[in-house]
Amino acid sequence: MEPQQSLWEFMYQQSDKLLTQTLQHIGLTFISLLLAVLIGLPLGILIARKIKLSGPVLGVAGILQTIPSIALLGFMIPVLGIGPKPAIVALLLYALLPIIRNTYAGLTGVDPAVKEAAIAMGMSSKQVLTKVELPLAMPVILAGIRTATVINVGVATLASYIAAGGLGEFIFGGISLNNTNMILAGAIPAALLAIIFDFLLSRVQHLDLKKVKAATAALPVILILLSSFYFIPDAYGGKLTAGFTPEFMGREDGNLGLESKYHLKIHTIVISDAVMYKAAYEKQLDVISGYSTDGRLKAYDLLVLEDDKHIFPPYYAAPVVRDDALRKFPELEKTLNLLAGKITDSVMTELNYRTDYLHQSPEKVARDFLVAQKLWRPERNGNGGTVRIGSKIFGEQYILANMYSMLIKGYTGYNVSTKTGLGGTKICFDALNNDQVDFYPEYTGTGLLAIIRAPKNIVYALKGDPDKTYNYVKNEFEARYHIKWLQPIGFNNAYALMMRQKQAAALNVKTITDLKTYLDKH
């Protein structure tokens, strides 16, 4: 067995990506912070002058900050698309409240006697503001900027879900991959950035008045300089842009394999599966990672590039069930195996198309299929215990979970509890292994490379043979985890690289090797 890679070895190996993501993270944080200061500072001054406006303005800013960050990003996508724009706007909205509130508190906290003395000396209202009130309020204002900075560093990790980059790429990839090193490679730098920026701003906040004035004058320049960090990695981008999911980026049957086997070098951004296909269709991305049975292939006219060096192993789907769950529910194995061999690649693609593009509910799609296969039965409403079903966070898994739920309710006396949308491989497998769910649908290739992490000599010996891969994974899961692979469902949902049909034809790209050749020439 190959020795486990240490955190520092992983960070050294991924140092180029880590530097890129850190620069992007700093850039996103300070672009949004700069805009928040430009908007929040005048608003704070306004409500300090017109007290009646303070309640509504602070109330709206407070409401914006209570919206969950992932939901706020979701609201932005229909308006601003994917990439840095929605991320920057979301971060800007989160940063507004502490800046507005502290500007208001700082200005209203200035001693009225000091302001009266300034007016008595003949100062105009503008002079009183710039020469008296703002300098005296600056430590409080800087405290608000300090708070906003720390908030933005944390929330910016979510930007990777919408292809805006940042250290969230490693964090979410590690969660999906059951890779602690990858999680920490993103989490540790993000935490250090928050600590460093908080410390530096605290030093500025506690300077004497004369030095605070000098630091305040330099603040806009510093913010602009740090904001520019976001654009440094893009300056070295290539002619084509690829969008890969966080999980794909860290897998040997993903980007790591593309780099080692194909020596593929392409400008890459990390993006959520939920928006990746549409981004390719709208020409925001040229190449994406995807699944061979995904319904959006048909919807968005995408071409699967031939894997001519065979880095993607078979991904035959099957339920994985803990042994103790099979003992607790004796009818479960027979019931789940009713789907064995029933769903081909083309059938799964059509089912996915109905959920992913036609937006039919997974329940309807699952029921229609079972009815067509004469497998559907009315619920028996039994009380023989509750089977807990898990699933990952994409349409195909929701469909399968619903099929299994209906089969269990119709063929057994068991009740069902579903825990769908558990995220990536790590969360689902940990939930199964820790007795939080009883089974979920898994894929042989994922079991081989992401869970078992089979040595390269074993992977090579299997030579992509579906039966050998299934038997190896089945035996290893039983020996290591006391988890049983039931009979395969029938379809092979392999990883794939995809391009728009017209673009691939124009560039004469049919295989991954063709893509590498094109990139090398351009």
ABEGO torsion letter per residue (X at the ends): XBBBBBAAAAAAAAAAAAAAAAAAAAAAAAAAAAAAAAAAAAAAAAAAABAAAAAAAAAAAAAAAABBAAAAAAAAAAAAEBEAAAAAAAAAAAAAAAAAAAAAAAAAABBAAAAAAAAAAGBBAAAAAAAAAAAAAAAAAAAAAAAAAAAAAAAAAAAAAAGAEEAAAAAAAAAAAGBAAAAAAAAAAAAAAAAAAAAAAAAAAABBAAAAAAAAAAAAAAAAAAAAAAAAAAAABBABBBBBBAAAAABAABAAAAAAAAGBBBBBBBBBAAAAAAAAAAGABABBBBBAABAAAAAAGBBBBBBAAGABBBBBBBBBBBAAAAAABAAAAAAAAAABGABBAAAAAAAAAAAAAAGBBAAAAAAAAAAAAGABBBBAGBAAEBBBBBBBABAAAAAAAAAAAAAAAAABABBBBBBBGAEBAAAAAAAAAAGABABBBBBAAAAAAAAAGBBAAAAAAAGGBAAAAAAAAAAAAAAAAGBBBBBBAGBBBBBBBBBBAAAAAAAGBABAAAAAAAAAAX
